[in-house]
Amino acid sequence: MDGLRRARQARSEEGAVLGGRPLGVGYRSRAGWGAEEDVRFDEDGTERFPAEYFPVQTLTVHHTVTRQNPDPAATVRAIYHDHALVRDFGDIGHHLLVDHRGVVYEGRWSGADNIPVFGVPVSGAMPGPDGRLQMSNGAHVRGFNAGNVGIALLGDFTTAAPTDAAIDSLVRVLRVLTAVCGLDPTGTTAYVNPVTGATATVDTICGHLDWIPQTACPGDQLYPMLPTIRRRVAAVAV
């Protein structure tokens, strides 16, 4: 019965707003893809990865190295289980995921409001003390997570290219995020981890391998597309 309930939820799509601006693409919240929220908690009810909030400095693109599934929500649920329990991240590491049809999925839990990425950490107000939007800390680039939003395309783009629909939605997501966070989509960022003090200079919109050269993520076919993606993000204001 629970499996039927999750499947039914996973078919429902809803509009998404990021920082007060419409995302403008197909979207599924955590409830929409069937997230079992008790996975984020220990048996005694303790949250395994309590939310922390930081101003956004950079946006990192990934691929999930998964096979294309006629039910992408099932893939998102599998990633959730792997990240939360197998890898002990406490939740999905990425903030947003995009399937081959261009549908965007809410990833890491950021608050009870069903708005992805951003939380409400200070007295019910969306901005933090310095007026900037605060993102929920993720687990997608070891050592460089705080202030770094992770967006993952579902699929393996080592030898195959992502679909046009997936890229179009990725561009839209990045366009909204750069707008609401005040980021230059074609610029570079001198990133400083607000927790550890670790530093790196990267493209503001970058790939996983820009942080960790030992990885091939986001894949040999997707990574070379990032310069064009940055230009597309910058070409149209939202």
LUMFI-232190 format. One record per residue (C-alpha): chain; z, x, y; residue in three letters. Coordinates in pm, whole numbers, plus 50000, padded with zeros to 5 digits. Layout:
# residues N
<r bake="A" pz="Z" px="X" py="Y" guba="ALA"/>
...
END
This chain:
# residues 238
<r bake="A" pz="50000" px="50000" py="50000" guba="MET"/>
<r bake="A" pz="50089" px="50282" py="50238" guba="ASP"/>
<r bake="A" pz="49756" px="50449" py="50165" guba="GLY"/>
<r bake="A" pz="49574" px="50129" py="50256" guba="LEU"/>
<r bake="A" pz="49775" px="50103" py="50576" guba="ARG"/>
<r bake="A" pz="49686" px="50458" py="50678" guba="ARG"/>
<r bake="A" pz="49317" px="50401" py="50600" guba="ALA"/>
<r bake="A" pz="49321" px="50085" py="50809" guba="ARG"/>
<r bake="A" pz="49482" px="50269" py="51101" guba="GLN"/>
<r bake="A" pz="49234" px="50555" py="51069" guba="ALA"/>
<r bake="A" pz="48944" px="50319" py="51140" guba="ARG"/>
<r bake="A" pz="49081" px="50206" py="51474" guba="SER"/>
<r bake="A" pz="48951" px="50386" py="51784" guba="GLU"/>
<r bake="A" pz="49097" px="50369" py="52130" guba="GLU"/>
<r bake="A" pz="49031" px="50512" py="52472" guba="GLY"/>
<r bake="A" pz="49211" px="50828" py="52574" guba="ALA"/>
<r bake="A" pz="49330" px="50946" py="52913" guba="VAL"/>
<r bake="A" pz="49408" px="51311" py="52987" guba="LEU"/>
<r bake="A" pz="49604" px="51384" py="53303" guba="GLY"/>
<r bake="A" pz="49505" px="51047" py="53444" guba="GLY"/>
<r bake="A" pz="49132" px="51091" py="53373" guba="ARG"/>
<r bake="A" pz="48941" px="50909" py="53099" guba="PRO"/>
<r bake="A" pz="48824" px="51128" py="52816" guba="LEU"/>
<r bake="A" pz="48511" px="50918" py="52779" guba="GLY"/>
<r bake="A" pz="48446" px="50980" py="52408" guba="VAL"/>
<r bake="A" pz="48550" px="50820" py="52078" guba="GLY"/>
<r bake="A" pz="48917" px="50890" py="52022" guba="TYR"/>
<r bake="A" pz="49186" px="50845" py="51759" guba="ARG"/>
<r bake="A" pz="49554" px="50889" py="51831" guba="SER"/>
<r bake="A" pz="49796" px="51018" py="51568" guba="ARG"/>
<r bake="A" pz="49864" px="50657" py="51466" guba="ALA"/>
<r bake="A" pz="49488" px="50601" py="51461" guba="GLY"/>
<r bake="A" pz="49421" px="50871" py="51199" guba="TRP"/>
<r bake="A" pz="49729" px="50786" py="50997" guba="GLY"/>
<r bake="A" pz="49982" px="51060" py="51079" guba="ALA"/>
<r bake="A" pz="50309" px="51021" py="50889" guba="GLU"/>
<r bake="A" pz="50553" px="51122" py="51158" guba="GLU"/>
<r bake="A" pz="50840" px="51184" py="50917" guba="ASP"/>
<r bake="A" pz="50655" px="51500" py="50806" guba="VAL"/>
<r bake="A" pz="50770" px="51659" py="51134" guba="ARG"/>
<r bake="A" pz="51136" px="51621" py="51039" guba="PHE"/>
<r bake="A" pz="51372" px="51773" py="50784" guba="ASP"/>
<r bake="A" pz="51557" px="51550" py="50540" guba="GLU"/>
<r bake="A" pz="51856" px="51538" py="50775" guba="ASP"/>
<r bake="A" pz="51634" px="51407" py="51057" guba="GLY"/>
<r bake="A" pz="51611" px="51737" py="51246" guba="THR"/>
<r bake="A" pz="51274" px="51789" py="51413" guba="GLU"/>
<r bake="A" pz="51119" px="52095" py="51250" guba="ARG"/>
<r bake="A" pz="50932" px="52212" py="51563" guba="PHE"/>
<r bake="A" pz="51101" px="52061" py="51870" guba="PRO"/>
<r bake="A" pz="50859" px="52009" py="52156" guba="ALA"/>
<r bake="A" pz="50849" px="52264" py="52438" guba="GLU"/>
<r bake="A" pz="50633" px="52225" py="52748" guba="TYR"/>
<r bake="A" pz="50447" px="52485" py="52955" guba="PHE"/>
<r bake="A" pz="50181" px="52488" py="53229" guba="PRO"/>
<r bake="A" pz="49828" px="52534" py="53094" guba="VAL"/>
<r bake="A" pz="49668" px="52875" py="53145" guba="GLN"/>
<r bake="A" pz="49385" px="52886" py="52891" guba="THR"/>
<r bake="A" pz="49182" px="52674" py="52648" guba="LEU"/>
<r bake="A" pz="49095" px="52813" py="52303" guba="THR"/>
<r bake="A" pz="48818" px="52688" py="52072" guba="VAL"/>
<r bake="A" pz="48857" px="52702" py="51692" guba="HIS"/>
<r bake="A" pz="48688" px="52581" py="51376" guba="HIS"/>
<r bake="A" pz="48889" px="52445" py="51086" guba="THR"/>
<r bake="A" pz="48683" px="52604" py="50803" guba="VAL"/>
<r bake="A" pz="48674" px="52271" py="50619" guba="THR"/>
<r bake="A" pz="48390" px="52087" py="50450" guba="ARG"/>
<r bake="A" pz="48224" px="51793" py="50625" guba="GLN"/>
<r bake="A" pz="48392" px="51478" py="50500" guba="ASN"/>
<r bake="A" pz="48254" px="51123" py="50532" guba="PRO"/>
<r bake="A" pz="48613" px="51034" py="50627" guba="ASP"/>
<r bake="A" pz="48707" px="51297" py="50891" guba="PRO"/>
<r bake="A" pz="49049" px="51134" py="50940" guba="ALA"/>
<r bake="A" pz="49131" px="51233" py="50582" guba="ALA"/>
<r bake="A" pz="49050" px="51594" py="50674" guba="THR"/>
<r bake="A" pz="49280" px="51571" py="50976" guba="VAL"/>
<r bake="A" pz="49559" px="51438" py="50752" guba="ARG"/>
<r bake="A" pz="49502" px="51728" py="50509" guba="ALA"/>
<r bake="A" pz="49518" px="51981" py="50795" guba="ILE"/>
<r bake="A" pz="49839" px="51814" py="50914" guba="TYR"/>
<r bake="A" pz="49998" px="51855" py="50571" guba="HIS"/>
<r bake="A" pz="49881" px="52217" py="50542" guba="ASP"/>
<r bake="A" pz="49995" px="52320" py="50889" guba="HIS"/>
<r bake="A" pz="50321" px="52127" py="50894" guba="ALA"/>
<r bake="A" pz="50447" px="52197" py="50543" guba="LEU"/>
<r bake="A" pz="50248" px="52475" py="50374" guba="VAL"/>
<r bake="A" pz="50223" px="52706" py="50676" guba="ARG"/>
<r bake="A" pz="50553" px="52581" py="50817" guba="ASP"/>
<r bake="A" pz="50416" px="52513" py="51166" guba="PHE"/>
<r bake="A" pz="50611" px="52185" py="51175" guba="GLY"/>
<r bake="A" pz="50299" px="51993" py="51283" guba="ASP"/>
<r bake="A" pz="49926" px="52040" py="51335" guba="ILE"/>
<r bake="A" pz="49873" px="52368" py="51519" guba="GLY"/>
<r bake="A" pz="49587" px="52241" py="51740" guba="HIS"/>
<r bake="A" pz="49622" px="51995" py="52025" guba="HIS"/>
<r bake="A" pz="49285" px="51821" py="51972" guba="LEU"/>
<r bake="A" pz="49027" px="51814" py="51693" guba="LEU"/>
<r bake="A" pz="48662" px="51701" py="51709" guba="VAL"/>
<r bake="A" pz="48458" px="51572" py="51415" guba="ASP"/>
<r bake="A" pz="48081" px="51596" py="51353" guba="HIS"/>
<r bake="A" pz="48022" px="51257" py="51518" guba="ARG"/>
<r bake="A" pz="48200" px="51370" py="51835" guba="GLY"/>
<r bake="A" pz="48515" px="51165" py="51778" guba="VAL"/>
<r bake="A" pz="48825" px="51337" py="51918" guba="VAL"/>
<r bake="A" pz="49158" px="51329" py="51730" guba="TYR"/>
<r bake="A" pz="49503" px="51376" py="51879" guba="GLU"/>
<r bake="A" pz="49658" px="51681" py="51717" guba="GLY"/>
<r bake="A" pz="50002" px="51820" py="51789" guba="ARG"/>
<r bake="A" pz="50263" px="51566" py="51889" guba="TRP"/>
<r bake="A" pz="50327" px="51579" py="52264" guba="SER"/>
<r bake="A" pz="50542" px="51273" py="52327" guba="GLY"/>
<r bake="A" pz="50589" px="50909" py="52239" guba="ALA"/>
<r bake="A" pz="50329" px="50787" py="52490" guba="ASP"/>
<r bake="A" pz="50022" px="50847" py="52264" guba="ASN"/>
<r bake="A" pz="49864" px="51060" py="52538" guba="ILE"/>
<r bake="A" pz="49743" px="51383" py="52377" guba="PRO"/>
<r bake="A" pz="49823" px="51740" py="52484" guba="VAL"/>
<r bake="A" pz="50057" px="51667" py="52776" guba="PHE"/>
<r bake="A" pz="50421" px="51564" py="52765" guba="GLY"/>
<r bake="A" pz="50675" px="51419" py="53003" guba="VAL"/>
<r bake="A" pz="50936" px="51694" py="53012" guba="PRO"/>
<r bake="A" pz="51104" px="51646" py="53350" guba="VAL"/>
<r bake="A" pz="51282" px="51324" py="53450" guba="SER"/>
<r bake="A" pz="50998" px="51106" py="53325" guba="GLY"/>
<r bake="A" pz="50744" px="51275" py="53554" guba="ALA"/>
<r bake="A" pz="50425" px="51418" py="53403" guba="MET"/>
<r bake="A" pz="50414" px="51741" py="53612" guba="PRO"/>
<r bake="A" pz="50670" px="52013" py="53565" guba="GLY"/>
<r bake="A" pz="50886" px="52164" py="53842" guba="PRO"/>
<r bake="A" pz="50589" px="52351" py="53994" guba="ASP"/>
<r bake="A" pz="50369" px="52041" py="54004" guba="GLY"/>
<r bake="A" pz="50140" px="52151" py="53721" guba="ARG"/>
<r bake="A" pz="50078" px="51944" py="53408" guba="LEU"/>
<r bake="A" pz="50283" px="52057" py="53109" guba="GLN"/>
<r bake="A" pz="50128" px="52095" py="52762" guba="MET"/>
<r bake="A" pz="50321" px="52065" py="52438" guba="SER"/>
<r bake="A" pz="50348" px="52408" py="52277" guba="ASN"/>
<r bake="A" pz="50121" px="52447" py="51974" guba="GLY"/>
<r bake="A" pz="50070" px="52691" py="51686" guba="ALA"/>
<r bake="A" pz="49706" px="52801" py="51684" guba="HIS"/>
<r bake="A" pz="49703" px="53163" py="51814" guba="VAL"/>
<r bake="A" pz="49990" px="53376" py="51687" guba="ARG"/>
<r bake="A" pz="50177" px="53529" py="51979" guba="GLY"/>
<r bake="A" pz="49974" px="53347" py="52247" guba="PHE"/>
<r bake="A" pz="50052" px="52977" py="52211" guba="ASN"/>
<r bake="A" pz="50264" px="52881" py="52511" guba="ALA"/>
<r bake="A" pz="50030" px="52769" py="52789" guba="GLY"/>
<r bake="A" pz="49727" px="52782" py="52559" guba="ASN"/>
<r bake="A" pz="49560" px="52453" py="52454" guba="VAL"/>
<r bake="A" pz="49386" px="52466" py="52115" guba="GLY"/>
<r bake="A" pz="49076" px="52254" py="52043" guba="ILE"/>
<r bake="A" pz="48932" px="52273" py="51690" guba="ALA"/>
<r bake="A" pz="48596" px="52151" py="51566" guba="LEU"/>
<r bake="A" pz="48617" px="52014" py="51212" guba="LEU"/>
<r bake="A" pz="48389" px="52221" py="50990" guba="GLY"/>
<r bake="A" pz="48294" px="52573" py="50892" guba="ASP"/>
<r bake="A" pz="48060" px="52730" py="51146" guba="PHE"/>
<r bake="A" pz="48023" px="53068" py="50980" guba="THR"/>
<r bake="A" pz="47663" px="52998" py="50878" guba="THR"/>
<r bake="A" pz="47604" px="52637" py="50993" guba="ALA"/>
<r bake="A" pz="47596" px="52523" py="51355" guba="ALA"/>
<r bake="A" pz="47805" px="52231" py="51483" guba="PRO"/>
<r bake="A" pz="47630" px="51905" py="51558" guba="THR"/>
<r bake="A" pz="47510" px="51820" py="51908" guba="ASP"/>
<r bake="A" pz="47758" px="51530" py="51911" guba="ALA"/>
<r bake="A" pz="48049" px="51764" py="51838" guba="ALA"/>
<r bake="A" pz="47943" px="52007" py="52112" guba="ILE"/>
<r bake="A" pz="47890" px="51726" py="52363" guba="ASP"/>
<r bake="A" pz="48245" px="51599" py="52300" guba="SER"/>
<r bake="A" pz="48386" px="51951" py="52314" guba="LEU"/>
<r bake="A" pz="48220" px="51997" py="52654" guba="VAL"/>
<r bake="A" pz="48366" px="51667" py="52775" guba="ARG"/>
<r bake="A" pz="48717" px="51759" py="52654" guba="VAL"/>
<r bake="A" pz="48699" px="52101" py="52819" guba="LEU"/>
<r bake="A" pz="48561" px="51949" py="53140" guba="ARG"/>
<r bake="A" pz="48852" px="51707" py="53170" guba="VAL"/>
<r bake="A" pz="49112" px="51969" py="53078" guba="LEU"/>
<r bake="A" pz="48984" px="52226" py="53328" guba="THR"/>
<r bake="A" pz="48974" px="51958" py="53599" guba="ALA"/>
<r bake="A" pz="49325" px="51823" py="53549" guba="VAL"/>
<r bake="A" pz="49477" px="52170" py="53496" guba="CYS"/>
<r bake="A" pz="49299" px="52333" py="53790" guba="GLY"/>
<r bake="A" pz="49122" px="52594" py="53575" guba="LEU"/>
<r bake="A" pz="48791" px="52769" py="53644" guba="ASP"/>
<r bake="A" pz="48572" px="52704" py="53336" guba="PRO"/>
<r bake="A" pz="48363" px="53015" py="53393" guba="THR"/>
<r bake="A" pz="48651" px="53237" py="53501" guba="GLY"/>
<r bake="A" pz="48891" px="53473" py="53329" guba="THR"/>
<r bake="A" pz="49267" px="53444" py="53302" guba="THR"/>
<r bake="A" pz="49536" px="53711" py="53303" guba="ALA"/>
<r bake="A" pz="49747" px="53525" py="53050" guba="TYR"/>
<r bake="A" pz="50123" px="53581" py="53037" guba="VAL"/>
<r bake="A" pz="50323" px="53424" py="52755" guba="ASN"/>
<r bake="A" pz="50614" px="53253" py="52936" guba="PRO"/>
<r bake="A" pz="50835" px="53292" py="52629" guba="VAL"/>
<r bake="A" pz="50774" px="53652" py="52517" guba="THR"/>
<r bake="A" pz="50600" px="53814" py="52813" guba="GLY"/>
<r bake="A" pz="50299" px="53912" py="52600" guba="ALA"/>
<r bake="A" pz="49982" px="53951" py="52808" guba="THR"/>
<r bake="A" pz="49606" px="53933" py="52755" guba="ALA"/>
<r bake="A" pz="49300" px="53898" py="52977" guba="THR"/>
<r bake="A" pz="49053" px="53647" py="52832" guba="VAL"/>
<r bake="A" pz="48787" px="53401" py="52937" guba="ASP"/>
<r bake="A" pz="48970" px="53088" py="53050" guba="THR"/>
<r bake="A" pz="48766" px="52900" py="52788" guba="ILE"/>
<r bake="A" pz="48773" px="53136" py="52494" guba="CYS"/>
<r bake="A" pz="48749" px="53158" py="52117" guba="GLY"/>
<r bake="A" pz="49027" px="53237" py="51872" guba="HIS"/>
<r bake="A" pz="48881" px="53582" py="51806" guba="LEU"/>
<r bake="A" pz="48914" px="53672" py="52175" guba="ASP"/>
<r bake="A" pz="49289" px="53678" py="52112" guba="TRP"/>
<r bake="A" pz="49288" px="53803" py="51753" guba="ILE"/>
<r bake="A" pz="48978" px="54021" py="51682" guba="PRO"/>
<r bake="A" pz="49060" px="54028" py="51312" guba="GLN"/>
<r bake="A" pz="48962" px="53662" py="51277" guba="THR"/>
<r bake="A" pz="48605" px="53528" py="51274" guba="ALA"/>
<r bake="A" pz="48715" px="53194" py="51424" guba="CYS"/>
<r bake="A" pz="48546" px="52988" py="51567" guba="PRO"/>
<r bake="A" pz="48260" px="53109" py="51347" guba="GLY"/>
<r bake="A" pz="47944" px="53315" py="51384" guba="ASP"/>
<r bake="A" pz="47741" px="53007" py="51483" guba="GLN"/>
<r bake="A" pz="47987" px="52848" py="51727" guba="LEU"/>
<r bake="A" pz="48126" px="53153" py="51907" guba="TYR"/>
<r bake="A" pz="47790" px="53259" py="52063" guba="PRO"/>
<r bake="A" pz="47759" px="52907" py="52208" guba="MET"/>
<r bake="A" pz="48068" px="52950" py="52428" guba="LEU"/>
<r bake="A" pz="47887" px="53096" py="52733" guba="PRO"/>
<r bake="A" pz="47654" px="52794" py="52740" guba="THR"/>
<r bake="A" pz="47948" px="52560" py="52684" guba="ILE"/>
<r bake="A" pz="48131" px="52714" py="52980" guba="ARG"/>
<r bake="A" pz="47827" px="52665" py="53202" guba="ARG"/>
<r bake="A" pz="47791" px="52304" py="53091" guba="ARG"/>
<r bake="A" pz="48159" px="52237" py="53161" guba="VAL"/>
<r bake="A" pz="48123" px="52382" py="53512" guba="ALA"/>
<r bake="A" pz="47798" px="52201" py="53590" guba="ALA"/>
<r bake="A" pz="47944" px="51850" py="53619" guba="VAL"/>
<r bake="A" pz="48267" px="51749" py="53791" guba="ALA"/>
<r bake="A" pz="48488" px="51474" py="53653" guba="VAL"/>
END
